[in-house]
């Protein structure tokens, strides 16, 4: 789709490099910037095309003014299997 086309620039290479290094080092990262600058596209492209697919799987969440912390937690928990008390993981085979 047109909305997912990324034109490689110095900036996109920097973002991709930093995301790859932070995520593979289990470091949290937050990409911020003005609306419509491609932040979601950069992150999604890095996760789906650069990082190993057997270890990383994207989970897209849509937020609105009415999205609460509990709703967000429920969405994430719904995508995971409960292993034992307080321990969650991906569904078997993923």
N, C-alpha and C positions, 0 to 999 in steps of 0.2 A: 504494500500500500504506500501511497505517496507520503503519508504522515510518518512512516518509519524509515524513510531514506535519510541516511547520514552522509553529509559531505565531509570528508576527512579534512580537518584543519589542525593547526597546532593545538588549539584549545581542546578539540575532541580527542586528540591523542593524549593530551595531558590528563583529561578526565578518565579516559579508559585505563591509562597506566596506573593512576592513583587508586581507582576502584579495584583493579586487579590485585595490586599489592596489598591494599587494606583488607579486602575480603579473603584472600588466600592466607592472610596472617591472623584471621579471626578477629580483626579489629572492626568496630562499628564505624560506619561512615554515613554522613548526611550531605546530600547534594542540594544546594540552595541557589536561588537565582530568580530573575524576573520570570513572569508567566510567559510561556510560549517559546522558551529558549532551548527546548529539547532535553531537559534533564531526565525525564522518564525514558525517552528514547535511548539516551546514552547508557543509562543504567540497565535497561532491558537488553540492549545489544551486547553489553559486556557480559551479563549473566548468561544469555542464551547462545552467544557465538564465541566468546573468548574463554570463559571458564569451563572446566571439565563438567560435562553434563551428568556424569555418574555421581557427582558430589553436590552440585548446585542446581536448584530448581526454583524458578521464579514463582512468586505468589503475589499477584497484583491486587491491591486493595483500593477501592474508590472511597474517598472521604467527602463528606458534605458538612454543612454547619450543624447538622443534627447527629453526626456520628459521635458516639461516646467511647470512652476508654473500654467499657465493658463490651460494647458491640464489637470493637476491634479485637479484643481478646477472644470473644466467641468465634469470630471468623477464623482467626489463626488456629484456635483449638480444634475447630471443625475439620481442618485439613490435616491434623496430626492424629496418630493413634496413641492411646494411653498405655504405656508399658507397665508401670506400677505407680504407686502413689507419688505424685509430683514429677514423674519422669515421662516425657512425651518424645515421640520420634515420628519419622515419616512412615507412611503405610508400608507394609512389607513388600519387598520387591522394588522399592523406589529409593 
